Amino acid sequence: MEIILKDDIKGLGYKNDIVAVKPGYGRNYLIPQGLAVIADKTNKKIVAENVRQAAHKAEKIKTDAQELANSIGDVVVEIPAKVGETGKIFGSVTTLQLSEALKAKGFDVDRKRISFDQDVKTAGEYTASINLHKEVKHQVRFNVVAQ
């Protein structure tokens, strides 16, 4: 029996794959659970169209991420922090602070997409990686300055 998967199923396949399974497994488990549909001519056309549209949307998301990375470019962001006499800051700089500093410059980047190359515990210049898309990553420089 051929079915089209509606979701990723470990050991069987990924979403929109057409796979062959035993009839009992398909009729009694996959289809009633909403994990699959029978692979007839109509459903195959629907899945082909969905895959084509999803590819178009994914390409648009990727180009938007690339445009954001190009607009950020070589911008250097300054993050004020309370600094002790030795240059060590109280606490550390977080991704939230960097995200807010980028937002102040006009770039809307979610803090969950930002990661630091090293811990930011002293004043100075650092770089952070921004994961805008699975294929688009960008490095941004920032300075931690005394408040």
Helices and strands as residue ranges (DSSP letters): E 2-5, E 18-20, H 23-25, I 26-30, E 36-38, H 41-72, E 76-81, H 95-104, G 111-113, E 114-116, E 124-133, E 136-146
